[in-house]
Amino acid sequence: MDLERLTATALALQAIPSPTFEERERAGEFRDRLIASGWGPVHLDPAGNVLGRLGEPSGSLLRSDATFT
């Protein structure tokens, strides 16, 4: 991913409101973008954290805290 695309993605994600305990919309968008980029499986846990793996079964693991501050 080039720097321009990375910056645009970060700005788009930050533009989605996510007050404390209401981060699900932003987390869902982040999840969708990871899936579109080839990460999988990716899902939201009950707390709203994004969990994903790049490559199976022992690929890189991603866990994003639901708080995007």
N, C-alpha and C positions, 0 to 999 in steps of 0.2 A: 504494500500500500504506500503510495507516495504521500509526502507531507501535506500537500494541498487537500487530498481526499481525506486524510486522517483528521486534519483540522476541521473540515466541513462536517465530518461525522461527529466529532466531539461537540461542535457548536450545535448541531441538530439535536443531539441527545440532551445537552444542557438546556435547550429551549423548552423542553417538555417539563411542565411543573411537576415537582415531586416533593411536596411537604412531608415532614416526618410521618411515617406510618401510611403514607399514600403514594408510595414509589412505584406501584405495580405498572402503571402506564409506561413509565420510562424504562423500567426493567424489561417489560414485554417488547418494547422497541429494540432494546439492546439485544435481547434474545433473538429476535427476528433477523437483525443484522448479522449476528454471529452465524446463524443457520445459513443465510444467503452467502456468507463468505466461506462456507465449507466446514464449519464446526458441526459436530454432531456426535452423539445426541446432545441437545441443549434443552434445558427446561428451567422452570421457576420452582423453587422449593416452597413449602408452606409459609415461610417467612418473607418470600418475595426475592430471595437471592437468585441470581442467575448462575446455574451450574452447567458446565459443558466440558467436552473432551475433544481434542483435535487428534484424530487417529485412534484406532481401536486396537487392542483393548487397553494398551498402556500408554497412550499418547499424552500430550500435555493436558493438564487439568486446569480449568478456569473456575474460580469461584469469585463472584462479584458481590460484595455486600450491597444490600438494597439501598443503602444511604449513599447517594451520589452528590456529596457536597465537596 
